[in-house]
Amino acid sequence: MKKLFVFTFIGFLAQLIDGSLGMAYGVTSSSLLLTFGMAPAIASASIHISEVVTTAASGISHMKFGNVDRQAVFKLIIPGSIGAFIGACFLSNMPGDVVKPYISLFLLMLGFYVVIRFLFKHKKSSEQKNLNLSTKQAIPLGLIAGFADATGGGGWGPLTTPILLSKDGNSARKVVGTVDTSEFAIAISATLGFLVSLGWQDVNWFWVIALMLGGIIAAPIAAWLVRVMPSHFLGVLVGGFIILTNIWTLLKVWSINNMAELFIYVTIVIFWISSIVFTMRKNQKNN
Protein backbone atom coordinates (compact mmCIF):
# COMPACT_ATOMS: atom_id res chain seq x y z
CA MET A 1 0.00 0.00 0.00
CA LYS A 2 2.90 2.30 0.82
CA LYS A 3 4.40 1.73 -2.62
CA LEU A 4 1.05 2.51 -4.23
CA PHE A 5 0.99 5.94 -2.60
CA VAL A 6 4.64 6.61 -3.47
CA PHE A 7 4.25 5.79 -7.15
CA THR A 8 0.87 7.49 -7.38
CA PHE A 9 2.67 10.64 -6.24
CA ILE A 10 5.37 10.01 -8.87
CA GLY A 11 2.64 9.68 -11.50
CA PHE A 12 1.05 12.90 -10.22
CA LEU A 13 4.34 14.79 -10.35
CA ALA A 14 5.25 13.41 -13.79
CA GLN A 15 1.86 14.38 -15.26
CA LEU A 16 1.94 17.80 -13.60
CA ILE A 17 5.27 18.52 -15.30
CA ASP A 18 4.20 16.93 -18.58
CA GLY A 19 0.81 18.63 -18.69
CA SER A 20 2.19 22.09 -17.92
CA LEU A 21 5.46 21.93 -19.89
CA GLY A 22 4.55 19.50 -22.69
CA MET A 23 7.09 16.81 -21.80
CA ALA A 24 8.66 14.55 -19.15
CA TYR A 25 5.92 12.06 -18.17
CA GLY A 26 7.63 9.21 -19.99
CA VAL A 27 11.14 10.35 -19.13
CA THR A 28 10.35 10.71 -15.42
CA SER A 29 8.41 7.46 -15.15
CA SER A 30 10.89 5.51 -17.27
CA SER A 31 13.83 6.63 -15.11
CA LEU A 32 11.97 5.50 -11.98
CA LEU A 33 10.99 2.07 -13.32
CA LEU A 34 14.46 1.36 -14.71
CA THR A 35 15.95 2.29 -11.34
CA PHE A 36 13.87 -0.48 -9.79
CA GLY A 37 15.35 -3.02 -12.17
CA MET A 38 12.54 -3.30 -14.72
CA ALA A 39 13.53 -4.28 -18.27
CA PRO A 40 13.36 -1.36 -20.75
CA ALA A 41 10.63 -2.96 -22.89
CA ILE A 42 8.45 -3.79 -19.85
CA ALA A 43 8.99 -0.32 -18.36
CA SER A 44 8.07 1.39 -21.62
CA ALA A 45 5.01 -0.86 -22.04
CA SER A 46 3.79 -0.07 -18.50
CA ILE A 47 4.27 3.66 -19.08
CA HIS A 48 2.41 3.69 -22.39
CA ILE A 49 -0.54 1.70 -21.05
CA SER A 50 -0.88 4.18 -18.19
CA GLU A 51 -0.53 7.05 -20.67
CA VAL A 52 -3.61 5.87 -22.57
CA VAL A 53 -5.63 7.03 -19.56
CA THR A 54 -3.51 9.98 -18.40
CA THR A 55 -3.17 11.51 -21.88
CA ALA A 56 -6.92 11.18 -22.39
CA ALA A 57 -7.51 13.06 -19.15
CA SER A 58 -4.87 15.62 -20.09
CA GLY A 59 -6.26 16.11 -23.60
CA ILE A 60 -9.82 16.65 -22.34
CA SER A 61 -8.55 19.14 -19.76
CA HIS A 62 -6.48 21.08 -22.31
CA MET A 63 -9.41 21.24 -24.74
CA LYS A 64 -11.66 22.49 -21.97
CA PHE A 65 -9.25 25.36 -21.26
CA GLY A 66 -8.77 26.17 -24.97
CA ASN A 67 -5.12 25.11 -25.15
CA VAL A 68 -5.40 22.91 -28.26
CA ASP A 69 -5.00 23.47 -32.01
CA ARG A 70 -7.13 20.59 -33.34
CA GLN A 71 -5.81 20.87 -36.90
CA ALA A 72 -2.24 20.39 -35.67
CA VAL A 73 -3.36 17.42 -33.56
CA PHE A 74 -4.76 15.63 -36.63
CA LYS A 75 -1.60 16.40 -38.60
CA LEU A 76 0.59 14.83 -35.92
CA ILE A 77 -1.34 11.77 -34.74
CA ILE A 78 -1.21 9.65 -37.92
CA PRO A 79 2.58 9.75 -38.51
CA GLY A 80 3.15 9.76 -34.74
CA SER A 81 1.02 6.63 -34.28
CA ILE A 82 2.83 4.80 -37.08
CA GLY A 83 6.23 5.71 -35.61
CA ALA A 84 5.14 4.66 -32.11
CA PHE A 85 3.81 1.27 -33.26
CA ILE A 86 6.99 0.48 -35.21
CA GLY A 87 9.18 1.64 -32.33
CA ALA A 88 7.30 -0.52 -29.82
CA CYS A 89 7.53 -3.64 -32.00
CA PHE A 90 11.30 -3.29 -32.53
CA LEU A 91 12.36 -1.87 -29.16
CA SER A 92 14.41 -4.91 -28.16
CA ASN A 93 16.49 -4.73 -31.36
CA MET A 94 17.09 -0.97 -31.48
CA PRO A 95 20.28 0.64 -30.12
CA GLY A 96 18.45 3.66 -28.70
CA ASP A 97 21.33 4.60 -26.40
CA VAL A 98 23.61 5.13 -29.40
CA VAL A 99 21.36 7.72 -31.01
CA LYS A 100 20.12 9.42 -27.84
CA PRO A 101 23.19 11.70 -27.22
CA TYR A 102 22.96 13.20 -30.71
CA ILE A 103 19.25 13.89 -30.32
CA SER A 104 19.90 15.43 -26.90
CA LEU A 105 22.59 17.72 -28.33
CA PHE A 106 20.18 18.95 -31.00
CA LEU A 107 17.42 19.49 -28.42
CA LEU A 108 19.85 21.28 -26.08
CA MET A 109 20.54 23.86 -28.78
CA LEU A 110 16.82 24.15 -29.45
CA GLY A 111 16.23 24.70 -25.74
CA PHE A 112 18.57 27.71 -25.68
CA TYR A 113 16.91 29.05 -28.82
CA VAL A 114 13.44 28.71 -27.23
CA VAL A 115 14.50 30.60 -24.08
CA ILE A 116 16.14 33.41 -26.09
CA ARG A 117 13.18 33.61 -28.44
CA PHE A 118 10.64 34.04 -25.66
CA LEU A 119 12.93 36.41 -23.76
CA PHE A 120 13.57 38.89 -26.54
CA LYS A 121 11.15 38.14 -29.38
CA HIS A 122 7.81 38.10 -27.63
CA LYS A 123 5.07 39.42 -29.86
CA LYS A 124 1.30 39.52 -29.67
CA SER A 125 1.16 37.36 -32.77
CA SER A 126 2.52 34.49 -30.68
CA GLU A 127 -1.03 34.00 -29.39
CA GLN A 128 -2.42 33.20 -32.84
CA LYS A 129 -5.19 30.61 -33.00
CA ASN A 130 -3.43 28.00 -35.17
CA LEU A 131 0.10 26.64 -34.88
CA ASN A 132 2.63 27.18 -37.65
CA LEU A 133 2.86 23.53 -38.76
CA SER A 134 2.41 22.23 -42.30
CA THR A 135 1.56 18.62 -43.20
CA LYS A 136 5.00 18.18 -44.80
CA GLN A 137 6.63 19.21 -41.52
CA ALA A 138 4.25 17.17 -39.36
CA ILE A 139 4.91 13.83 -41.10
CA PRO A 140 8.65 13.46 -40.38
CA LEU A 141 8.27 15.09 -36.95
CA GLY A 142 5.46 12.71 -35.98
CA LEU A 143 7.25 9.62 -37.28
CA ILE A 144 10.54 10.36 -35.52
CA ALA A 145 8.98 11.57 -32.26
CA GLY A 146 6.56 8.62 -32.12
CA PHE A 147 9.37 6.14 -32.76
CA ALA A 148 11.61 7.79 -30.14
CA ASP A 149 8.75 7.80 -27.62
CA ALA A 150 8.15 4.06 -27.87
CA THR A 151 11.81 3.02 -27.90
CA GLY A 152 12.89 5.31 -25.08
CA GLY A 153 9.85 5.24 -22.78
CA GLY A 154 9.39 8.94 -23.49
CA GLY A 155 10.20 11.25 -26.36
CA TRP A 156 7.01 12.57 -27.91
CA GLY A 157 7.00 15.75 -25.80
CA PRO A 158 10.79 16.28 -25.60
CA LEU A 159 10.97 16.23 -29.42
CA THR A 160 7.74 17.85 -30.60
CA THR A 161 7.47 20.59 -27.95
CA PRO A 162 10.85 22.32 -28.54
CA ILE A 163 10.59 21.98 -32.32
CA LEU A 164 7.12 23.56 -32.40
CA LEU A 165 8.18 26.26 -29.93
CA SER A 166 11.16 27.15 -32.11
CA LYS A 167 8.86 28.15 -34.98
CA ASP A 168 7.91 31.83 -35.09
CA GLY A 169 4.31 32.68 -34.27
CA ASN A 170 3.56 29.56 -32.22
CA SER A 171 1.93 30.09 -28.83
CA ALA A 172 3.59 28.20 -25.98
CA ARG A 173 0.16 27.48 -24.50
CA LYS A 174 -1.13 26.02 -27.77
CA VAL A 175 2.05 23.98 -28.28
CA VAL A 176 1.88 22.36 -24.84
CA GLY A 177 -1.84 21.63 -25.09
CA THR A 178 -1.59 20.26 -28.65
CA VAL A 179 1.41 18.04 -27.88
CA ASP A 180 -0.26 16.62 -24.77
CA THR A 181 -3.55 15.98 -26.56
CA SER A 182 -1.98 14.30 -29.59
CA GLU A 183 0.00 12.01 -27.27
CA PHE A 184 -3.18 10.02 -26.58
CA ALA A 185 -3.01 8.45 -30.06
CA ILE A 186 0.71 7.80 -29.72
CA ALA A 187 0.16 6.03 -26.38
CA ILE A 188 -2.52 3.77 -27.91
CA SER A 189 -0.33 2.84 -30.89
CA ALA A 190 2.72 2.14 -28.74
CA THR A 191 0.59 0.05 -26.37
CA LEU A 192 -0.74 -2.05 -29.27
CA GLY A 193 2.81 -2.54 -30.51
CA PHE A 194 3.99 -3.70 -27.09
CA LEU A 195 1.03 -6.06 -26.66
CA VAL A 196 1.76 -7.59 -30.06
CA SER A 197 5.44 -8.13 -29.23
CA LEU A 198 5.25 -8.81 -25.47
CA GLY A 199 1.72 -9.91 -24.63
CA TRP A 200 -0.33 -9.00 -21.55
CA GLN A 201 1.43 -11.35 -19.14
CA ASP A 202 4.63 -9.28 -18.86
CA VAL A 203 2.92 -5.97 -18.06
CA ASN A 204 3.39 -4.73 -14.49
CA TRP A 205 -0.17 -3.69 -13.60
CA PHE A 206 0.84 -2.32 -10.20
CA TRP A 207 2.99 0.34 -11.90
CA VAL A 208 0.29 0.99 -14.49
CA ILE A 209 -2.48 1.61 -11.92
CA ALA A 210 -0.26 3.77 -9.70
CA LEU A 211 0.87 5.94 -12.61
CA MET A 212 -2.71 6.23 -13.90
CA LEU A 213 -4.09 7.44 -10.57
CA GLY A 214 -1.47 10.14 -10.14
CA GLY A 215 -1.78 11.29 -13.75
CA ILE A 216 -5.57 11.60 -13.67
CA ILE A 217 -5.42 13.83 -10.58
CA ALA A 218 -2.69 16.07 -12.05
CA ALA A 219 -4.11 16.48 -15.59
CA PRO A 220 -6.73 19.22 -14.97
CA ILE A 221 -4.38 21.14 -12.63
CA ALA A 222 -1.64 21.21 -15.29
CA ALA A 223 -4.07 22.31 -18.03
CA TRP A 224 -5.30 25.16 -15.82
CA LEU A 225 -1.71 26.29 -15.16
CA VAL A 226 -1.03 26.40 -18.90
CA ARG A 227 -4.16 28.50 -19.38
CA VAL A 228 -3.31 31.14 -16.75
CA MET A 229 0.45 31.49 -17.37
CA PRO A 230 1.54 34.14 -19.92
CA SER A 231 2.76 32.49 -23.14
CA HIS A 232 6.26 34.01 -23.07
CA PHE A 233 6.71 33.07 -19.38
CA LEU A 234 5.61 29.50 -20.16
CA GLY A 235 8.03 29.44 -23.10
CA VAL A 236 10.98 30.33 -20.85
CA LEU A 237 9.94 27.65 -18.33
CA VAL A 238 9.69 25.00 -21.05
CA GLY A 239 12.96 26.08 -22.68
CA GLY A 240 14.84 25.86 -19.39
CA PHE A 241 13.42 22.42 -18.71
CA ILE A 242 14.49 21.28 -22.20
CA ILE A 243 18.05 22.46 -21.46
CA LEU A 244 18.22 20.74 -18.06
CA THR A 245 16.84 17.38 -19.21
CA ASN A 246 19.09 17.17 -22.25
CA ILE A 247 22.26 18.30 -20.50
CA TRP A 248 21.53 15.58 -17.92
CA THR A 249 21.40 13.00 -20.74
CA LEU A 250 24.63 14.29 -22.29
CA LEU A 251 26.53 14.39 -19.00
CA LYS A 252 25.69 10.73 -18.42
CA VAL A 253 27.50 9.95 -21.68
CA TRP A 254 30.44 12.37 -21.40
CA SER A 255 33.24 11.50 -19.00
CA ILE A 256 33.84 14.63 -16.90
CA ASN A 257 34.73 15.09 -13.24
CA ASN A 258 32.12 15.84 -10.59
CA MET A 259 33.20 19.46 -10.06
CA ALA A 260 32.86 20.27 -13.77
CA GLU A 261 29.44 18.59 -13.84
CA LEU A 262 28.31 20.59 -10.79
CA PHE A 263 29.56 23.82 -12.37
CA ILE A 264 27.56 23.11 -15.54
CA TYR A 265 24.37 22.42 -13.59
CA VAL A 266 24.77 25.53 -11.42
CA THR A 267 25.45 27.71 -14.48
CA ILE A 268 22.34 26.42 -16.26
CA VAL A 269 20.13 26.86 -13.19
CA ILE A 270 21.39 30.44 -12.71
CA PHE A 271 20.73 31.17 -16.40
CA TRP A 272 17.23 29.68 -16.12
CA ILE A 273 16.32 31.57 -12.94
CA SER A 274 17.69 34.82 -14.37
CA SER A 275 15.61 34.31 -17.52
CA ILE A 276 12.46 33.69 -15.45
CA VAL A 277 13.06 36.81 -13.34
CA PHE A 278 13.74 38.90 -16.46
CA THR A 279 10.53 37.61 -18.06
CA MET A 280 8.46 38.37 -14.96
CA ARG A 281 9.81 41.93 -14.78
CA LYS A 282 9.23 42.42 -18.48
CA ASN A 283 5.65 41.21 -18.08
CA GLN A 284 5.06 43.64 -15.18
CA LYS A 285 6.34 46.58 -17.25
CA ASN A 286 4.10 45.65 -20.17
CA ASN A 287 1.10 45.50 -17.88
C-alpha positions in Angstrom: 0.0 0.0 0.0 2.9 2.3 0.8 4.4 1.7 -2.6 1.0 2.5 -4.2 1.0 5.9 -2.6 4.6 6.6 -3.5 4.2 5.8 -7.2 0.9 7.5 -7.4 2.7 10.6 -6.2 5.4 10.0 -8.9 2.6 9.7 -11.5 1.0 12.9 -10.2 4.3 14.8 -10.4 5.2 13.4 -13.8 1.9 14.4 -15.3 1.9 17.8 -13.6 5.3 18.5 -15.3 4.2 16.9 -18.6 0.8 18.6 -18.7 2.2 22.1 -17.9 5.5 21.9 -19.9 4.5 19.5 -22.7 7.1 16.8 -21.8 8.7 14.6 -19.2 5.9 12.1 -18.2 7.6 9.2 -20.0 11.1 10.4 -19.1 10.4 10.7 -15.4 8.4 7.5 -15.2 10.9 5.5 -17.3 13.8 6.6 -15.1 12.0 5.5 -12.0 11.0 2.1 -13.3 14.5 1.4 -14.7 15.9 2.3 -11.3 13.9 -0.5 -9.8 15.3 -3.0 -12.2 12.5 -3.3 -14.7 13.5 -4.3 -18.3 13.4 -1.4 -20.8 10.6 -3.0 -22.9 8.5 -3.8 -19.9 9.0 -0.3 -18.4 8.1 1.4 -21.6 5.0 -0.9 -22.0 3.8 -0.1 -18.5 4.3 3.7 -19.1 2.4 3.7 -22.4 -0.5 1.7 -21.1 -0.9 4.2 -18.2 -0.5 7.0 -20.7 -3.6 5.9 -22.6 -5.6 7.0 -19.6 -3.5 10.0 -18.4 -3.2 11.5 -21.9 -6.9 11.2 -22.4 -7.5 13.1 -19.1 -4.9 15.6 -20.1 -6.3 16.1 -23.6 -9.8 16.6 -22.3 -8.6 19.1 -19.8 -6.5 21.1 -22.3 -9.4 21.2 -24.7 -11.7 22.5 -22.0 -9.3 25.4 -21.3 -8.8 26.2 -25.0 -5.1 25.1 -25.2 -5.4 22.9 -28.3 -5.0 23.5 -32.0 -7.1 20.6 -33.3 -5.8 20.9 -36.9 -2.2 20.4 -35.7 -3.4 17.4 -33.6 -4.8 15.6 -36.6 -1.6 16.4 -38.6 0.6 14.8 -35.9 -1.3 11.8 -34.7 -1.2 9.6 -37.9 2.6 9.7 -38.5 3.1 9.8 -34.7 1.0 6.6 -34.3 2.8 4.8 -37.1 6.2 5.7 -35.6 5.1 4.7 -32.1 3.8 1.3 -33.3 7.0 0.5 -35.2 9.2 1.6 -32.3 7.3 -0.5 -29.8 7.5 -3.6 -32.0 11.3 -3.3 -32.5 12.4 -1.9 -29.2 14.4 -4.9 -28.2 16.5 -4.7 -31.4 17.1 -1.0 -31.5 20.3 0.6 -30.1 18.4 3.7 -28.7 21.3 4.6 -26.4 23.6 5.1 -29.4 21.4 7.7 -31.0 20.1 9.4 -27.8 23.2 11.7 -27.2 23.0 13.2 -30.7 19.2 13.9 -30.3 19.9 15.4 -26.9 22.6 17.7 -28.3 20.2 18.9 -31.0 17.4 19.5 -28.4 19.9 21.3 -26.1 20.5 23.9 -28.8 16.8 24.1 -29.5 16.2 24.7 -25.7 18.6 27.7 -25.7 16.9 29.1 -28.8 13.4 28.7 -27.2 14.5 30.6 -24.1 16.1 33.4 -26.1 13.2 33.6 -28.4 10.6 34.0 -25.7 12.9 36.4 -23.8 13.6 38.9 -26.5 11.1 38.1 -29.4 7.8 38.1 -27.6 5.1 39.4 -29.9 1.3 39.5 -29.7 1.2 37.4 -32.8 2.5 34.5 -30.7 -1.0 34.0 -29.4 -2.4 33.2 -32.8 -5.2 30.6 -33.0 -3.4 28.0 -35.2 0.1 26.6 -34.9 2.6 27.2 -37.6 2.9 23.5 -38.8 2.4 22.2 -42.3 1.6 18.6 -43.2 5.0 18.2 -44.8 6.6 19.2 -41.5 4.3 17.2 -39.4 4.9 13.8 -41.1 8.7 13.5 -40.4 8.3 15.1 -37.0 5.5 12.7 -36.0 7.3 9.6 -37.3 10.5 10.4 -35.5 9.0 11.6 -32.3 6.6 8.6 -32.1 9.4 6.1 -32.8 11.6 7.8 -30.1 8.8 7.8 -27.6 8.2 4.1 -27.9 11.8 3.0 -27.9 12.9 5.3 -25.1 9.9 5.2 -22.8 9.4 8.9 -23.5 10.2 11.2 -26.4 7.0 12.6 -27.9 7.0 15.7 -25.8 10.8 16.3 -25.6 11.0 16.2 -29.4 7.7 17.9 -30.6 7.5 20.6 -27.9 10.9 22.3 -28.5 10.6 22.0 -32.3 7.1 23.6 -32.4 8.2 26.3 -29.9 11.2 27.2 -32.1 8.9 28.1 -35.0 7.9 31.8 -35.1 4.3 32.7 -34.3 3.6 29.6 -32.2 1.9 30.1 -28.8 3.6 28.2 -26.0 0.2 27.5 -24.5 -1.1 26.0 -27.8 2.1 24.0 -28.3 1.9 22.4 -24.8 -1.8 21.6 -25.1 -1.6 20.3 -28.7 1.4 18.0 -27.9 -0.3 16.6 -24.8 -3.6 16.0 -26.6 -2.0 14.3 -29.6 0.0 12.0 -27.3 -3.2 10.0 -26.6 -3.0 8.5 -30.1 0.7 7.8 -29.7 0.2 6.0 -26.4 -2.5 3.8 -27.9 -0.3 2.8 -30.9 2.7 2.1 -28.7 0.6 0.0 -26.4 -0.7 -2.0 -29.3 2.8 -2.5 -30.5 4.0 -3.7 -27.1 1.0 -6.1 -26.7 1.8 -7.6 -30.1 5.4 -8.1 -29.2 5.2 -8.8 -25.5 1.7 -9.9 -24.6 -0.3 -9.0 -21.6 1.4 -11.4 -19.1 4.6 -9.3 -18.9 2.9 -6.0 -18.1 3.4 -4.7 -14.5 -0.2 -3.7 -13.6 0.8 -2.3 -10.2 3.0 0.3 -11.9 0.3 1.0 -14.5 -2.5 1.6 -11.9 -0.3 3.8 -9.7 0.9 5.9 -12.6 -2.7 6.2 -13.9 -4.1 7.4 -10.6 -1.5 10.1 -10.1 -1.8 11.3 -13.7 -5.6 11.6 -13.7 -5.4 13.8 -10.6 -2.7 16.1 -12.0 -4.1 16.5 -15.6 -6.7 19.2 -15.0 -4.4 21.1 -12.6 -1.6 21.2 -15.3 -4.1 22.3 -18.0 -5.3 25.2 -15.8 -1.7 26.3 -15.2 -1.0 26.4 -18.9 -4.2 28.5 -19.4 -3.3 31.1 -16.8 0.4 31.5 -17.4 1.5 34.1 -19.9 2.8 32.5 -23.1 6.3 34.0 -23.1 6.7 33.1 -19.4 5.6 29.5 -20.2 8.0 29.4 -23.1 11.0 30.3 -20.9 9.9 27.7 -18.3 9.7 25.0 -21.0 13.0 26.1 -22.7 14.8 25.9 -19.4 13.4 22.4 -18.7 14.5 21.3 -22.2 18.0 22.5 -21.5 18.2 20.7 -18.1 16.8 17.4 -19.2 19.1 17.2 -22.3 22.3 18.3 -20.5 21.5 15.6 -17.9 21.4 13.0 -20.7 24.6 14.3 -22.3 26.5 14.4 -19.0 25.7 10.7 -18.4 27.5 10.0 -21.7 30.4 12.4 -21.4 33.2 11.5 -19.0 33.8 14.6 -16.9 34.7 15.1 -13.2 32.1 15.8 -10.6 33.2 19.5 -10.1 32.9 20.3 -13.8 29.4 18.6 -13.8 28.3 20.6 -10.8 29.6 23.8 -12.4 27.6 23.1 -15.5 24.4 22.4 -13.6 24.8 25.5 -11.4 25.4 27.7 -14.5 22.3 26.4 -16.3 20.1 26.9 -13.2 21.4 30.4 -12.7 20.7 31.2 -16.4 17.2 29.7 -16.1 16.3 31.6 -12.9 17.7 34.8 -14.4 15.6 34.3 -17.5 12.5 33.7 -15.4 13.1 36.8 -13.3 13.7 38.9 -16.5 10.5 37.6 -18.1 8.5 38.4 -15.0 9.8 41.9 -14.8 9.2 42.4 -18.5 5.6 41.2 -18.1 5.1 43.6 -15.2 6.3 46.6 -17.2 4.1 45.6 -20.2 1.1 45.5 -17.9 
